[in-house]
Amino acid sequence: MPFDAGVDMADAKNSVFMGTSVVSGSASVLICATGPNTSLGKISDTLVAKAPFPSFEQGTQRFGLLVFFYLFAVEGIKPWFFRRFVEP
C-alpha cells in the first residue's frame, strides 16, 4: 500500500509508531520524522515543561512569607526595643 501524503499519520492504516511490536512477518517502512519531530516527541515536550503553581499554592506561599516577615520584624525588634526604651 503506497504512502498517501494527504492523510494524517495517525489516521493512516499503514502507519507504525515507536514502540509498535510486530509478532510475525516482514515489512518495509519509510521513516518520516525522528526525535522531537515525531508525534510522541511533541507529547514529551509538553510533559517536560514545568507546570505553573496553582493559585492555592501561591496563596499559601505568600501567607507563609507574611508570617515569617511578621515574626522576624516583631520578635526581632522587641528585645532591642525593651532594652533601649523600657528597661532603665
For each residue, the residues with C-beta under 8 A, 3 or more apart:
1: 13 14
2:
3: 12 14 30
4: 7 12
5:
6:
7: 4 11 12
8: 11 12
9: 12 15 32 39
10: 15 39
11: 7 8
12: 3 4 7 8 9 15
13: 1
14: 1 3
15: 9 10 12
16: 20 27 29
17: 20 38 39 40
18: 38 40
19: 40
20: 16 17
21:
22: 25 27
23:
24:
25: 22
26:
27: 16 22
28:
29: 16
30: 3
31: 34
32: 9
33: 37 38 41
34: 31 37 38
35: 38 41
36: 41 42 44 45
37: 33 34 41 42
38: 17 18 33 34 35 41 42
39: 9 10 17 42 43
40: 17 18 19 43 44
41: 33 35 36 37 38 44 45
42: 36 37 38 39 45 46
43: 39 40 46 47
44: 36 40 41 47 48
45: 36 41 42 48 49
46: 42 43 49
47: 43 44
48: 44 45
49: 45 46
50:
51:
52:
53: 57 58 61
54: 57 58
55: 58 59
56: 59 60
57: 53 54 60 61
58: 53 54 55 61 62
59: 55 56 62 63
60: 56 57 63 64
61: 53 57 58 64 65
62: 58 59 65 66
63: 59 60 66 67
64: 60 61 67 68
65: 61 62 68 69
66: 62 63 69 70
67: 63 64 70 71
68: 64 65 71 72
69: 65 66 72 73
70: 66 67 73 74
71: 67 68 74 75
72: 68 69 75 76
73: 69 70 76 77
74: 70 71 77 78
75: 71 72 78
76: 72 73 79 80
77: 73 74 80 81
78: 74 75 81 82
79: 76 82 83
80: 76 77 83 84
81: 77 78 84 85 86
82: 78 79 85 86 87
83: 79 80 86 87
84: 80 81 87
85: 81 82
86: 81 82 83
87: 82 83 84
88:
